[in-house]
């Protein structure tokens, strides 16, 4: 973690976690051969509807963070992710959840998960 991401106490500023989880989510999708850029190109957006986090321990300046990400819901127009953040000593720092909605860029309305995306996400 970079110095600029800490607060006056030397802890990771809580607002940074939303962007950390975005990176983790993008990488989790990339592992399934789904690129955000390609989703946007075909007119699919994924806005965040819900974000929840529970803090257990603070991340400190210069900690190396390991964010483990898992898709926990995939139905209708929804995809949900759970995150667990660990420091390099393996201490659980926080647990989080995001719910995203598949939205048509054209209509700005929720849309079913496209079939080819669903099939990529459904494979282990």
N, C-alpha and C positions, 0 to 999 in steps of 0.2 A: 504494500500500500504506500502511496506517495504522501509526502509531508503535506501537500496542499489539500489532501483529502481528510485531514484530521482536524479536530476541533481544538480548543484551547487546552483541553486535558490530555491531548495526544491520542484520543480515541478516534476511530473512523466516524466521521459525521454521518448521522443516520440517513440523511437524504441521498447519500451516495449509493446505497444498496439498490435502489430502483434501477440505476444504470448498470450496476454489476449484474443484476439478474437479467437485464435485457441482453447483455453479452452472453450470459450462460444459456438463455433461451435460444438465441440465434445459433449458438454452437450446437445445442441439442438438436435443433431442426436440421442443421447442416450435416450432422451425423446420420440423419435419415434421408440425405440427399435432397433436402428442401432448402432453398435459398430465399430469404426475405425479398431480395431484389427481384427474383423470378416471380414470386407471389404478386408483388406490386405490378410487375410487367403484364401479368394476365388479369389485372384488375381486382386483386384480392388484398384487403387490408386486415390487419389484426390489432385493433385497439385493445388496450387493457381496460377491463370492466371493474376488476376488483384486485386489490393488492393488500395482503396482510403479512405482518412479520412479528415474530416473537424473538426478543433478544435474550440471550443467556449470559453471554460474556462480551466485552468489547473487543473489537479488532484494534490493534495498536499500530502505530507508525512502524513501517518496514516489515510488518507481518506478510507472509506469503499466504494468500487465501486460496482455498480449494472449495469451489462451489459445485456441489453435486446436484444435478437437475434431473427430474423425472416427470414425464407426462402422466398425469393421474386421472384425467377425464378427457374424453374425445367422443362427443355426441352432438347431434343436431348442428348447432351453429357455434358450439363451444369447444375450447381446448384449455385445459388447466395444467399448470406446472407447480410442482413442489420443489423447494430448494433447501439445501442444508449447507451452511457455510462453516468450514473448519479452518483453524490456523495450522501452521506447519507442525505443531506438536500433536495434532489430531483432536484438539479441543473443539467441541461443537459451540459455535459462537451465536448462531441464530438459525431459525427455521422460517420459511416464508412460503407464500402461496400467491399465484396470480391466475386470474381467469381472463382469458381473451376471447373475443367474439370475431368470427369470420364475417367481414362486411364487404359488400360490393362497392368498389370505388366509383362505379357509375351511378348507382342509386343511393349510396350512403345508408343502405339498409342491411340488416343481418341476412346472411345467405348460408345455405347448407355447405358443409365442408366439401370442396370439390372432390370427386371420386378418386382422381389420381393422387391427390394429396392424402386422402383417407387411406388409400392402399399403402402408400409409403410409410405413413405413421403407424399403421396396424401391424407392420412386420417387426419381428423381434430381432 
